[in-house]
């Protein structure tokens, strides 16, 4: 609790893969909150797999494509006009460092999240003059349940002990450790703040130096 008190929270349970997800959530937000100033798009990731194993028919019908791409674009499109009208807003889309350096055995994630990069850059240029910023935050190995699941899948695939897989993963990161949720959240908080008003159309990595490209 801070000096302003405990605060309040509203929530609604929806299915990101459902075609009516965006309309239901946008309507709820407007009814309960009158709109939003800051929108954080954060979806789960698909199961691991190789690029050569992706079937086009399955990809087009894949619920993950609806949840990770279509719903994000639709929801943002429904809420951003209010931000533009008031002259201030923040759209932060959480993706993956796999956009800049594809993550092995996460072909579907690399493919779908990559689509959001082009969308975000285009949208940012369209609304910057209205005081709205649109950025992407790219996590590396942030220690979450998702990373634990991926490490477990890698251990099973490679036939190695889980700790050996984790040690190898940490060893590939210049910081020599996984990042914390607190560290990741702090970067996101900055991008959604007033002082970050001149940062837009950017992809910001929080990865301990894992991505080696310039």
C-alpha positions as CSV (number, residue, x, y, z in Angstrom):
1,X,0.0,0.0,0.0
2,X,1.3,3.4,-0.9
3,X,0.4,6.9,0.3
4,X,-2.6,7.0,-2.0
5,X,-4.2,3.9,-0.4
6,X,-4.8,0.3,-1.6
7,X,-6.5,1.3,-4.8
8,X,-9.2,-0.6,-6.6
9,X,-9.3,-3.2,-9.4
10,X,-11.9,-4.2,-11.9
11,X,-11.7,-7.4,-13.9
12,X,-13.6,-9.5,-16.4
13,X,-12.9,-13.1,-17.6
14,X,-12.8,-13.5,-21.3
15,X,-11.4,-16.0,-23.8
16,X,-8.7,-14.3,-26.0
17,X,-9.2,-16.9,-28.7
18,X,-12.9,-16.1,-29.0
19,X,-13.9,-13.9,-32.0
20,X,-16.0,-11.7,-29.7
21,X,-13.3,-11.2,-27.1
22,X,-12.4,-7.7,-28.1
23,X,-15.9,-6.3,-28.2
24,X,-16.8,-7.8,-24.8
25,X,-13.7,-6.5,-23.1
26,X,-13.9,-3.0,-24.7
27,X,-17.6,-2.7,-23.8
28,X,-16.8,-3.7,-20.2
29,X,-14.0,-1.2,-19.9
30,X,-16.0,1.6,-21.2
31,X,-19.0,0.7,-18.9
32,X,-16.9,0.2,-15.7
33,X,-14.0,2.7,-16.2
34,X,-15.1,5.1,-19.0
35,X,-12.2,4.1,-21.2
36,X,-8.4,3.5,-20.7
37,X,-5.3,5.7,-20.6
38,X,-2.8,2.8,-20.7
39,X,-3.3,-0.5,-22.6
40,X,-0.9,-3.4,-22.0
41,X,-1.4,-6.2,-24.6
42,X,0.0,-9.4,-23.1
43,X,-0.9,-12.9,-24.3
44,X,0.3,-16.4,-23.7
45,X,2.5,-18.3,-26.1
46,X,1.9,-21.4,-28.2
47,X,3.5,-24.8,-27.7
48,X,7.1,-25.4,-29.0
49,X,7.7,-26.7,-32.4
50,X,9.8,-26.5,-35.6
51,X,9.0,-24.2,-38.5
52,X,8.9,-27.1,-40.9
53,X,6.2,-28.7,-38.9
54,X,3.8,-25.8,-39.2
55,X,0.9,-26.7,-41.4
56,X,-0.7,-23.7,-43.3
57,X,-4.2,-24.9,-42.8
58,X,-3.6,-25.4,-39.1
59,X,-2.0,-21.9,-38.8
60,X,-4.9,-20.1,-40.4
61,X,-7.4,-21.9,-38.1
62,X,-5.1,-21.8,-35.1
63,X,-6.7,-20.4,-32.0
64,X,-3.3,-19.0,-31.0
65,X,-3.4,-16.7,-34.1
66,X,-6.7,-15.3,-32.9
67,X,-5.4,-14.9,-29.3
68,X,-1.9,-13.6,-30.0
69,X,-2.5,-11.4,-33.1
70,X,-6.1,-10.7,-34.1
71,X,-7.5,-10.0,-30.6
72,X,-4.6,-7.6,-29.8
73,X,-5.1,-5.6,-33.0
74,X,-8.9,-5.6,-32.6
75,X,-8.9,-4.6,-28.9
76,X,-6.3,-1.8,-29.5
77,X,-8.3,-0.5,-32.5
78,X,-11.4,-0.3,-30.3
79,X,-9.8,1.5,-27.4
80,X,-7.2,3.8,-29.0
81,X,-9.7,6.4,-30.4
82,X,-10.5,7.5,-26.9
83,X,-6.8,8.0,-26.2
84,X,-6.4,10.1,-29.3
85,X,-9.4,12.1,-28.5
86,X,-8.0,13.1,-25.1
87,X,-4.5,13.7,-26.4
88,X,-2.7,11.2,-24.2
89,X,-2.4,7.4,-24.2
90,X,0.0,4.5,-24.0
91,X,-0.1,1.2,-25.8
92,X,2.4,-1.4,-24.7
93,X,2.5,-4.7,-26.4
94,X,4.5,-7.5,-24.8
95,X,6.0,-9.8,-27.3
96,X,9.3,-11.8,-27.3
97,X,13.0,-11.2,-28.1
98,X,12.3,-13.9,-30.7
99,X,11.1,-11.1,-33.0
100,X,14.7,-9.9,-33.4
101,X,16.4,-13.3,-33.1
102,X,14.1,-16.2,-33.6
103,X,14.0,-18.6,-30.7
104,X,14.8,-22.2,-31.6
105,X,11.9,-24.6,-31.5
106,X,9.4,-21.7,-31.0
107,X,8.5,-21.3,-34.7
108,X,4.9,-20.5,-34.2
109,X,5.6,-17.9,-31.6
110,X,8.3,-16.3,-33.8
111,X,5.9,-16.2,-36.7
112,X,2.9,-14.7,-34.9
113,X,4.7,-12.2,-32.7
114,X,6.7,-11.0,-35.7
115,X,3.4,-9.9,-37.3
116,X,2.7,-7.6,-34.4
117,X,6.1,-5.8,-34.9
118,X,5.0,-4.4,-38.3
119,X,1.5,-3.5,-37.0
120,X,2.9,-1.7,-33.9
121,X,5.4,0.3,-36.0
122,X,2.7,1.4,-38.4
123,X,0.2,2.3,-35.7
124,X,2.8,4.3,-33.8
125,X,3.4,6.6,-36.7
126,X,-0.4,7.1,-37.2
127,X,-1.2,8.2,-33.6
128,X,2.0,9.9,-32.4
129,X,0.7,13.3,-33.3
130,X,-2.3,12.7,-31.0
131,X,-0.1,12.2,-27.9
132,X,-0.3,8.4,-28.0
133,X,2.8,6.1,-27.9
134,X,2.9,2.6,-29.1
135,X,5.9,0.4,-28.1
136,X,6.8,-3.2,-27.8
137,X,8.6,-4.8,-24.8
138,X,10.6,-7.9,-25.6
139,X,11.4,-10.2,-22.8
140,X,14.4,-12.6,-22.9
141,X,14.6,-15.3,-20.2
142,X,12.4,-13.7,-17.5
143,X,11.8,-16.3,-14.8
144,X,8.1,-17.1,-15.1
145,X,6.0,-20.3,-15.3
146,X,6.2,-20.0,-19.1
147,X,10.0,-20.2,-18.9
148,X,9.9,-23.1,-16.5
149,X,7.6,-24.9,-19.0
150,X,9.9,-24.2,-21.9
151,X,12.9,-25.4,-19.9
152,X,11.0,-28.6,-19.0
153,X,10.1,-29.2,-22.7
154,X,13.7,-28.7,-23.7
155,X,15.0,-31.1,-21.1
156,X,12.6,-33.8,-22.3
157,X,13.4,-33.2,-25.9
158,X,17.2,-33.3,-25.3
159,X,17.0,-36.1,-22.8
160,X,18.9,-34.0,-20.2
161,X,18.3,-33.2,-16.6
162,X,16.3,-30.0,-16.1
163,X,19.1,-28.2,-14.1
164,X,21.6,-28.9,-16.9
165,X,19.3,-27.2,-19.4
166,X,18.8,-24.3,-17.1
167,X,22.5,-23.9,-16.5
168,X,23.2,-24.0,-20.3
169,X,20.5,-21.4,-20.8
170,X,21.9,-19.1,-18.1
171,X,25.3,-19.5,-19.5
172,X,24.2,-18.2,-22.9
173,X,23.1,-14.9,-21.3
174,X,25.8,-12.2,-20.7
175,X,24.1,-11.4,-17.4
176,X,24.5,-15.1,-16.4
177,X,21.0,-15.3,-14.9
178,X,17.3,-15.1,-15.7
179,X,15.7,-11.8,-15.3
180,X,13.0,-11.1,-12.6
181,X,9.4,-10.1,-13.1
182,X,10.2,-6.9,-11.1
183,X,13.0,-5.9,-13.5
184,X,10.8,-6.5,-16.5
185,X,7.8,-4.6,-14.9
186,X,10.0,-1.6,-14.2
187,X,10.9,-1.2,-17.9
188,X,7.2,-1.5,-18.8
189,X,6.2,1.1,-16.2
190,X,8.7,3.5,-17.7
191,X,7.4,3.0,-21.3
192,X,3.9,3.8,-20.0
193,X,4.9,6.9,-18.1
194,X,4.9,10.6,-18.9
195,X,8.7,10.8,-19.2
196,X,8.6,8.2,-22.0
197,X,6.3,10.5,-24.1
198,X,9.0,10.8,-26.8
199,X,9.6,7.1,-27.1
200,X,7.3,5.4,-29.7
201,X,7.4,2.8,-32.4
202,X,10.2,1.2,-30.5
203,X,11.0,-2.4,-29.6
204,X,12.7,-2.4,-26.2
205,X,14.5,-5.5,-25.0
206,X,14.8,-6.7,-21.4
207,X,17.0,-9.7,-21.9
208,X,20.2,-9.4,-19.9
209,X,22.1,-8.9,-23.2
210,X,20.9,-12.2,-24.7
211,X,20.2,-10.8,-28.2
212,X,23.7,-10.2,-29.7
213,X,22.6,-8.1,-32.7
214,X,23.3,-4.3,-32.8
